Amino acid sequence: MSGVFGNKLKVSIFGESHGSAIGVTIDGLPPGHEIDMDNVLEEMKRRAPGQGALSTP
């Protein structure tokens, strides 16, 4: 899986949908801009496997 989204703020994702890891590269953030990793991890939990009967086990 891979993809690039955006123009001024470019987000690139990579990895395998059923692999052991995925990643993201973010280009275009102003210097010193902080990313709220707690918020990122909370959003990632929503996409984690095993969250319901219709999701990936």
VOGUTI-458186 format. One record per atom (N, C-alpha, C): residue number from 1; residue in one letter; atom name; x, y, z. Coordinates in steps of 0.2 Angstrom, whole numbers, m for minus. Layout:
[sekol NUM,'A','CA',[X,Y,Z]];
...
***
This chain:
[sekol 1,'M','N',[4,m6,0]];
[sekol 1,'M','CA',[0,0,0]];
[sekol 1,'M','C',[4,6,0]];
[sekol 2,'S','N',[3,11,m4]];
[sekol 2,'S','CA',[6,17,m4]];
[sekol 2,'S','C',[2,23,m6]];
[sekol 3,'G','N',[3,29,m5]];
[sekol 3,'G','CA',[m1,34,m7]];
[sekol 3,'G','C',[2,41,m5]];
[sekol 4,'V','N',[1,46,m9]];
[sekol 4,'V','CA',[3,53,m7]];
[sekol 4,'V','C',[m3,57,m8]];
[sekol 5,'F','N',[m4,61,m3]];
[sekol 5,'F','CA',[m10,66,m3]];
[sekol 5,'F','C',[m8,73,m1]];
[sekol 6,'G','N',[m11,78,m5]];
[sekol 6,'G','CA',[m9,85,m3]];
[sekol 6,'G','C',[m4,88,m8]];
[sekol 7,'N','N',[m4,95,m7]];
[sekol 7,'N','CA',[0,99,m11]];
[sekol 7,'N','C',[5,103,m6]];
[sekol 8,'K','N',[2,108,m2]];
[sekol 8,'K','CA',[6,111,2]];
[sekol 8,'K','C',[8,107,8]];
[sekol 9,'L','N',[4,103,11]];
[sekol 9,'L','CA',[5,98,16]];
[sekol 9,'L','C',[5,92,13]];
[sekol 10,'K','N',[10,88,12]];
[sekol 10,'K','CA',[10,82,9]];
[sekol 10,'K','C',[11,76,14]];
[sekol 11,'V','N',[6,71,13]];
[sekol 11,'V','CA',[6,66,18]];
[sekol 11,'V','C',[7,59,13]];
[sekol 12,'S','N',[13,56,15]];
[sekol 12,'S','CA',[14,49,11]];
[sekol 12,'S','C',[13,44,16]];
[sekol 13,'I','N',[9,39,14]];
[sekol 13,'I','CA',[9,33,18]];
[sekol 13,'I','C',[12,27,14]];
[sekol 14,'F','N',[14,22,18]];
[sekol 14,'F','CA',[17,16,15]];
[sekol 14,'F','C',[17,10,20]];
[sekol 15,'G','N',[17,4,17]];
[sekol 15,'G','CA',[17,m2,21]];
[sekol 15,'G','C',[12,m7,18]];
[sekol 16,'E','N',[11,m12,22]];
[sekol 16,'E','CA',[7,m18,19]];
[sekol 16,'E','C',[0,m18,23]];
[sekol 17,'S','N',[m5,m18,20]];
[sekol 17,'S','CA',[m12,m18,24]];
[sekol 17,'S','C',[m12,m24,29]];
[sekol 18,'H','N',[m9,m29,28]];
[sekol 18,'H','CA',[m9,m35,33]];
[sekol 18,'H','C',[m2,m37,35]];
[sekol 19,'G','N',[2,m32,34]];
[sekol 19,'G','CA',[9,m33,37]];
[sekol 19,'G','C',[10,m31,44]];
[sekol 20,'S','N',[16,m31,46]];
[sekol 20,'S','CA',[17,m30,53]];
[sekol 20,'S','C',[18,m22,55]];
[sekol 21,'A','N',[19,m18,50]];
[sekol 21,'A','CA',[20,m11,51]];
[sekol 21,'A','C',[17,m7,45]];
[sekol 22,'I','N',[16,m1,46]];
[sekol 22,'I','CA',[14,4,41]];
[sekol 22,'I','C',[18,11,43]];
[sekol 23,'G','N',[19,15,39]];
[sekol 23,'G','CA',[22,22,41]];
[sekol 23,'G','C',[19,28,37]];
[sekol 24,'V','N',[21,33,39]];
[sekol 24,'V','CA',[19,40,36]];
[sekol 24,'V','C',[25,45,36]];
[sekol 25,'T','N',[25,48,31]];
[sekol 25,'T','CA',[30,54,30]];
[sekol 25,'T','C',[26,60,29]];
[sekol 26,'I','N',[27,66,33]];
[sekol 26,'I','CA',[23,72,32]];
[sekol 26,'I','C',[28,77,30]];
[sekol 27,'D','N',[27,80,24]];
[sekol 27,'D','CA',[31,86,22]];
[sekol 27,'D','C',[27,92,22]];
[sekol 28,'G','N',[30,98,23]];
[sekol 28,'G','CA',[27,104,23]];
[sekol 28,'G','C',[25,107,30]];
[sekol 29,'L','N',[26,104,35]];
[sekol 29,'L','CA',[24,107,42]];
[sekol 29,'L','C',[29,112,43]];
[sekol 30,'P','N',[26,118,46]];
[sekol 30,'P','CA',[31,123,48]];
[sekol 30,'P','C',[36,121,53]];
[sekol 31,'P','N',[42,124,53]];
[sekol 31,'P','CA',[47,122,58]];
[sekol 31,'P','C',[44,123,65]];
[sekol 32,'G','N',[46,118,70]];
[sekol 32,'G','CA',[43,118,77]];
[sekol 32,'G','C',[36,116,78]];
[sekol 33,'H','N',[33,115,73]];
[sekol 33,'H','CA',[26,112,74]];
[sekol 33,'H','C',[26,106,77]];
[sekol 34,'E','N',[22,105,83]];
[sekol 34,'E','CA',[22,99,86]];
[sekol 34,'E','C',[15,95,84]];
[sekol 35,'I','N',[16,88,84]];
[sekol 35,'I','CA',[11,84,82]];
[sekol 35,'I','C',[9,81,89]];
[sekol 36,'D','N',[2,81,90]];
[sekol 36,'D','CA',[m1,77,96]];
[sekol 36,'D','C',[m1,70,95]];
[sekol 37,'M','N',[4,66,97]];
[sekol 37,'M','CA',[5,59,96]];
[sekol 37,'M','C',[0,55,100]];
[sekol 38,'D','N',[m3,58,106]];
[sekol 38,'D','CA',[m8,55,109]];
[sekol 38,'D','C',[m15,55,105]];
[sekol 39,'N','N',[m16,60,101]];
[sekol 39,'N','CA',[m22,60,97]];
[sekol 39,'N','C',[m20,56,91]];
[sekol 40,'V','N',[m14,55,88]];
[sekol 40,'V','CA',[m13,51,82]];
[sekol 40,'V','C',[m14,44,85]];
[sekol 41,'L','N',[m12,42,90]];
[sekol 41,'L','CA',[m12,35,93]];
[sekol 41,'L','C',[m20,33,94]];
[sekol 42,'E','N',[m24,38,97]];
[sekol 42,'E','CA',[m31,37,98]];
[sekol 42,'E','C',[m34,36,91]];
[sekol 43,'E','N',[m33,39,86]];
[sekol 43,'E','CA',[m36,38,79]];
[sekol 43,'E','C',[m33,32,76]];
[sekol 44,'M','N',[m27,30,77]];
[sekol 44,'M','CA',[m25,23,75]];
[sekol 44,'M','C',[m28,17,78]];
[sekol 45,'K','N',[m30,18,84]];
[sekol 45,'K','CA',[m34,13,88]];
[sekol 45,'K','C',[m40,11,84]];
[sekol 46,'R','N',[m43,17,82]];
[sekol 46,'R','CA',[m50,16,78]];
[sekol 46,'R','C',[m49,11,72]];
[sekol 47,'R','N',[m43,11,69]];
[sekol 47,'R','CA',[m42,7,63]];
[sekol 47,'R','C',[m38,0,65]];
[sekol 48,'A','N',[m37,m1,71]];
[sekol 48,'A','CA',[m34,m7,73]];
[sekol 48,'A','C',[m38,m13,71]];
[sekol 49,'P','N',[m35,m19,70]];
[sekol 49,'P','CA',[m38,m25,69]];
[sekol 49,'P','C',[m42,m28,75]];
[sekol 50,'G','N',[m47,m31,74]];
[sekol 50,'G','CA',[m51,m35,80]];
[sekol 50,'G','C',[m55,m30,84]];
[sekol 51,'Q','N',[m57,m24,81]];
[sekol 51,'Q','CA',[m62,m20,84]];
[sekol 51,'Q','C',[m69,m21,84]];
[sekol 52,'G','N',[m71,m26,79]];
[sekol 52,'G','CA',[m78,m28,79]];
[sekol 52,'G','C',[m79,m34,74]];
[sekol 53,'A','N',[m85,m36,74]];
[sekol 53,'A','CA',[m87,m42,70]];
[sekol 53,'A','C',[m85,m41,62]];
[sekol 54,'L','N',[m85,m35,60]];
[sekol 54,'L','CA',[m84,m34,53]];
[sekol 54,'L','C',[m77,m31,51]];
[sekol 55,'S','N',[m73,m31,56]];
[sekol 55,'S','CA',[m66,m29,55]];
[sekol 55,'S','C',[m61,m35,54]];
[sekol 56,'T','N',[m55,m33,52]];
[sekol 56,'T','CA',[m50,m38,51]];
[sekol 56,'T','C',[m49,m41,58]];
[sekol 57,'P','N',[m48,m48,58]];
[sekol 57,'P','CA',[m47,m51,65]];
[sekol 57,'P','C',[m40,m49,68]];
***
